[in-house]
Amino acid sequence: MRDLHGLPKAHLHLHFTGSMRHGTLLELAERDRIVLPDSLVQDWPPELSAADEKGWFRFQRLYDVARSVLRTEDDVRRLVREAAEDDVRDGSRWLEIQVDPSGYAARFGGATAFTDLVLDAVAESSRETGLGIGVVIAANRTRHPLDARTLARLASQYVGRGVVGFGLSNDERRGDTTDFAPAFRIASRAGLLLAPHGGELRGAEHARLCLDELGADRLGHGVRVVEDPALLERVAADGVTLEVCPVSNVALGVYSDLTSVPLPTLLEAGAQVALGADDPLLFGSSLAGQYATMRAAHDLDDTVLAELARMSLRGSRAPSDVLARALSDIDAWLAAPDERMQA
């Protein structure tokens, strides 16, 4: 039972506002006299379900309320710095944080100005913490597909300057996924990694659509590819990384409990899986916590957990030196004595 905080890993599924510390949310809200709902204060973390449209609306409302406390450039810098500190504590060597600049544009001088701010905060936090950080710019599937094209062009301008990928988020039951294909072609031509959400709230058929129409390199969540054996075989053969977030899967009602999250089935099929915390602010989750919950729920040994960490790094856009060092340190972690043997 080696310490999972000491296991080097990459974090590939973390949303910007959702990475905020609960204490920071309360402090910023108090500063500006923003009244938060009880579910973000004394009843935190909130009880959530996205089994129907009403449930998702409630989840999105809480996310929007949390985003509203970010009022200044210093707030943005603080969020990024604390997210980096939390990831380092959890053993992360590389973080890819996902953000939709259009959601913050009105308050921060436009999408370009906000992207510049985030990338400056990322560079600053990386220097301070030693954590490698890339940014995934994500379009919102509840907005017009033309907005997604605008964001894809914006993301393309920052290739080599901190932006590593392009995504598509929000309720995957909304909108027509095929309408976003032109935006993903723009991002693909720029060399960005393509990581749309798919295969969580909708089943395997939507994961397949993301692969066929959007050319996904990774699938945000993607856990429900297990429902289609042929698709699971394809995902494994093609090396598509699944960004699986067990705690949020259960919180949103995709699975009834952690033992029902089909991680062993994915691994037995040879799928590449990167565990992620998704939205710690709303789910009370953490990166190391995802490994701990899957260890407990499925009785995973440290060899399997080490391989999960390796897959997270291989599925990332981490620079080769970061990747090599982290993979070497995983071997060292696994070679260290089991704490039970030392007792």
Secondary structure, 3 states (H helix, E strand, C coil): CCCHHHCCEEEEEEECHHHCCHHHHHHHHHHCCCCCCHHHCCCCCCCCCCCCHHHHHHHHHHHHHHHCCCCCHHHHHHHHHHHHHHHHHCCEEEEEEEECHHHCCCCCCCHHHHHHHHHHHHHHHHHHHCCEEEEEEEEECCCCHHHHHHHHHHHHHCECCCEEEEEEECCCCCCCHHHHHHHHHHHHHCCCEEEEEECCCCCHHHHHHHHHHHCCCEEEECHHHHHCHHHHHHHHHHCCEEEECHHHHHHCCCCCCHHHCCHHHHHHCCCEEEECCECHHHHCCCHHHHHHHHHHHHCCCHHHHHHHHHHHHHCCCCCHHHHHHHHHHHHHHHHCCCHHHHC
